[in-house]
Amino acid sequence: MQDNILRDSLVTSIYLSYVEQGKKQVTKLKLRFMDDKQAYFSSEISEKFVRPKKKTEATIKVYSIDGVYRTTVIINDVEQTFTEILFEVSLPRIWEFIQQRNSSRSRVALPMTLKYNDGFETDTVTYDIALGGIAFYSKERLSSIYKHLPAILTLTFPDSMWIKHPDCKLVLEVSFVRERIEEDDEEHFGDLLYSFKFIKPPKEAEDLIKEFLMQIAG
């Protein structure tokens, strides 16, 4: 299920809505775990929360930098603790990222540098790249202040791209989308997955990224 839209690194938020006691309930979720048939989410405690009955039909909406994706799901069970609400939700097996997403995306390790105006800088490699942004893993948490500030991203492409970019580098302004702690992937278990979107990339940059994605998909 690695390719399901819910695990898309460029998802910005997930909402679940259902009707209970004659009123529409809307809850913002965090993905906790997925398997082949269902997903487990958590949400913050709310005074207005009304627990749905088992097998309640609901709508799930996933907001991505690519667009908004929506489908009907079934809430199998809900558990409320002192700190959070846990949802067990059945998902349509066909509701997958490959069928939903509008733009190309690929798992690829490109050297990258993320730099902020105050001089903070981090060098790492991308985990994936799309026409709309990138994601990367880190063992260290990014300070919350940098989640509200734009940054300058420098991507280093393979030598095969030298015709259009002699130094094989692309410099773009980016902004933070979200962070997620990896709990499914053994290779990155416990690491933080950070997602950033491109801010108004010029057409030449989009063309370069598109060409690169087509090359590696080829």
N, C-alpha and C positions, 0 to 999 in steps of 0.2 A: 504493500500500500504506500510505498515511498512516493508514488506519483499522484496521490490524491490531492485535490485542491486544498484540503485542510492543512496539508504539510508543506504547502508552497511557502518558500522563505520570504516571499514578498506580500503575503497576506497582512493586512493592517489591523483588521478586527473581525470578530465572529459574533453574530447575534442569533438567539433562539427566541421564537415567539410562539405562543399557544394561547388558547382560550380556556379559562377555568373560572367557575362560579360566575359565568356570564361576562367576565372582563378579560380583555387582552393583556397578557403578560409578556414583557420583553426583557430578556436577560442578556447581558454581555458575557461572553464565555472566553475561557482559555483552554486550549487543547491540552489534555493530560496524557492520553494514550490512544492508539488506534490499533485495531486488528482488521481482519478481512471483512468482518460483518458489522462492526460497531465502533463507536468512538466514545471516549470518556472525557468529559469537560468539567471545569470548575468555574464557579462564579463567587463574587463577594456576597456576604450576608446583606440582605435588604429587609427593612421593616415592611415593605410592600409586597414581599415575596409570597405568592400563593402556590403551594405545592400541587403539581399536576398529578392526576391519577395515572396509574400504570397503563401503558399502551395508548397514551394520549398522542394524537397527531399534532405535529408542530411544523413550523417553517424555519429553516436555517438559512441565514444570509451570510456570505463570506465576502468581505470587502478586500480587494486586492488593488495594486496599482494598475492592473490590467482592466479592472472593472468590478462589477458586483455580480456574484453568482448565488443562485437561490434554488432550493429544492425542498420537497416535503419529506419529513423524517418521522420516526416514531420514538417517543420517550419511553424507554423500557422501565426505568426506575430512577428515583431521586433520593439522595441521602443528605441530610443536613447535619453538619457538625457545629462546634462552637465557633469555627473560623471561616467555614466555606460551605457552599452548596455543591454537591457532586451529581452530575447528570450522566446516565448511561443511555446512549442514543443509537438506534439502528439506522444505518445509512444505506442508500441504494448502491449496489455494487458497481453500477455503471457510472456513478457520479465521480468521475476521475478527472484529474488535472489535464491530461492529454486531450480530452474531449471538450474541456471547458475553456482553456486558456486561449487568448487571442494572439499572443506573440511567442516567438521562439525563445527557448530557455535551455540551458545546458549545464551539466555538471562539468566544470573545468577549473583548473588551478592556474590562474594568472597572477604573477607578482603584482602587488598593489601597495600603494602608500596612501594613508588617510591623514590629512594635516588640517589643523585648526588655526585660526588667527592668533591665538595666544602662544603658538609654537608647539603645542602638543602634537605628536606624530606617532603613528604606528605603522610598521611594515609587516605585511602578512601575505597570504594568497587567497584568491577568491574560492568560494565553495561552488557557487553557481553564478551565472550571468544571464541577463535577459535584456531586451531592448529598453526596459524601464528601469533597471537597476542591478545591484549585485548583492551577494551575501557572503559572509565569511565567518569562520569559527574562531573563537578566542577563549583561552583559559582564564583570562582576566576580565573583570567586569568594567565596562565603559562608564565613566562618571556620568551621573544624571545630567550635569550641566551641558554635556556635549550632545545630549539627545534633543536639545532645543536650539542648537546652532548649526548653520551650514558648514560644510567642510569641503576641502579640495581633494578629489580622488585622482591619483595617477595610476593608470593601468599600463602594464608593459605587455605588449603582444609579441607573438613569435616573429622571427626574422622574415617569415613568408609574407608579412604585411608591410614590408619596407617600401613598397612602390608608392603607396599613398601617404605613409608616415615614415620618413627615413629613419627617425630615431625609435620607431616602433612603440611610441608612447601616446597615450590619450589622456588629456587632463580635463576633468569635468567637475562641476559643483554638484554636491550631493547633500541629502538630508536623511536623518534617521527615520526608519519606519517602525521597527520593533526588535525585541530580543526574545530568544527562546532558549531554555535549557534543554539540551538533547537527552532524551531518556530512552530512545528506541535504537539508535545507531551505536553499536559496540565500539566502533572506531572513534567516535566523538562523544561517547557517553559522559555526561556531566559538563561538557563544554557549552559555552554560550554561542548561539548562532545569531549574528547581527545582520540585519537587512537595511540597506540604504537605497533610496531611489535617486535617479538623475534629475536635476533641476533644469528644466528647459534646455536639454541638450541640442546643439546645432545639428542641422541635417547631415553635415559631413560626419559627425560622430555617430549618428544613428546608422548611416550607411556603412561605416567601418565595422560597427558591432554586428550588423546584419550579415555583412560579408563574412566575418569571422565565424559566426554561428553556422552559416551555411557550409563553410569549409570543414568544420569539425564534425558536422552532421553527415557530410558527404560520403 
